[in-house]
Amino acid sequence: MAQPPRHRVTYAFDAYCGWCYGFGPTVREFAEANADRLELRVLGGGLFTGPSAKPVSAYPYIPAADARIAELTGAVFGEGYAAALAEGGSVLDSAAAATALVALAQQAPDRALELAGALQRAWYLDGRSLSDPETVRSVALAAGLDGAAAVAAYTGPDSRRTALEGFREVRRLGVDAFPTLLLHTPDGGVRRLGGPTTSARALSRALDEHDN
């Protein structure tokens, strides 16, 4: 009989967070390398919500931040994304993006981290709005999921409700920056593992310290 995972980890990210995009390959490598001892939960973080959900042109610092992210993480930003930045009208709405992840993950709960990365690539490579149901459909189809079911889940109220509950959980955990990887400790607390430029190997070593 397989042993249950020894560690619970929460990954708080935002699909419109460039540092989360840069960190994505690392956290996926870390999760794969430790799959036998790790239970990983993915929560949207709510970076751009309420009055902060504005067109990307309202955030002129983004191109310089992207250049820094690319320098430190090796992240590649696509031509479609560059065109979306230049046009400036795409609204950064983290609630919509988190709802999209919830809708997709309903069909494949164990692939939430993979699907989070697919949503980020839709924006940061192709410049596709994560508020557009057609983006949700295309991400679902590319992942081998039912596109129509994903869109239905995205446009229904339950996925949005779950996404907003995730925002509240992130705040309850004390997360105030993204990406954040939290290890749940036996006493009910949490400890942060690494940061956006930490390597997968270093994250695994940090997890090793809690094996005994």
Secondary structure, 3 states (H helix, E strand, C coil): CCCCCCEEEEEEECCCCHHHHHHHHHHHHHHHHCCCCEEEEEEECCCCCHHHCCEHHHCCCHHHHHHHHHHHHCCCCCHHHHHHHHHCCCECCHHHHHHHHHHHHCCCHHHHHHHHHHHHHHHHCCCCCCCCHHHHHHHHHHCCCCHHHHHHHHHCHHHHHHHHHHHHHHHHCCCCCCCEEEEECCCCCEEECCCCCCCHHHHHHHHHCCCC
